[in-house]
Amino acid sequence: MEKLKSKDLENIIGGFSVWMGIGIAAIVVFLAGVLEGITNPNKCGE
């Protein structure tokens, strides 16, 4: 097994980032809103 130098470690792309977490959370919240709108439709202003 070869040890990687710091420079080599900086060049590795991938993994889970904060932006991916925010994006996944946004999609989940959006889908929850869509499902709530379908199952519990309310008119605007009520």
C-alpha positions as a printed Julia matrix, in Angstrom:
46×3 Matrix{Float64}:
   0.0    0.0    0.0
   1.32   3.43  -0.93
   1.07   6.44   1.37
  -0.36   9.52  -0.32
   1.23  12.92   0.07
  -0.8   15.97   1.11
  -0.76  17.28  -2.45
  -2.17  14.02  -3.76
  -4.92  14.03  -1.11
  -6.01  17.55  -2.16
  -6.52  16.36  -5.75
  -8.98  13.6   -4.81
 -12.52  14.55  -5.89
 -15.57  12.91  -4.39
 -17.28  12.18  -1.14
 -20.13  13.88   0.64
 -20.04  17.67   0.86
 -22.1   20.22   2.74
 -23.74  21.35  -0.5
 -24.87  17.8   -1.24
 -26.46  17.62   2.2
 -28.26  20.92   1.66
 -29.46  19.79  -1.77
 -30.78  16.48  -0.47
 -32.54  18.24   2.42
 -34.13  20.74  -0.02
 -35.44  17.91  -2.21
 -36.9   16.09   0.8
 -38.63  19.25   2.06
 -40.01  19.99  -1.42
 -41.37  16.47  -1.83
 -42.92  16.6    1.64
 -44.71  19.82   0.65
 -45.97  18.3   -2.59
 -47.29  15.23  -0.77
 -48.98  17.39   1.85
 -50.59  19.46  -0.88
 -51.94  16.35  -2.56
 -53.25  14.7    0.6
 -54.54  17.86   2.33
 -55.58  20.41  -0.31
 -56.59  23.82   1.08
 -57.75  26.84  -0.84
 -55.6   29.93  -0.65
 -56.56  32.38   2.1
 -58.14  29.86   4.45
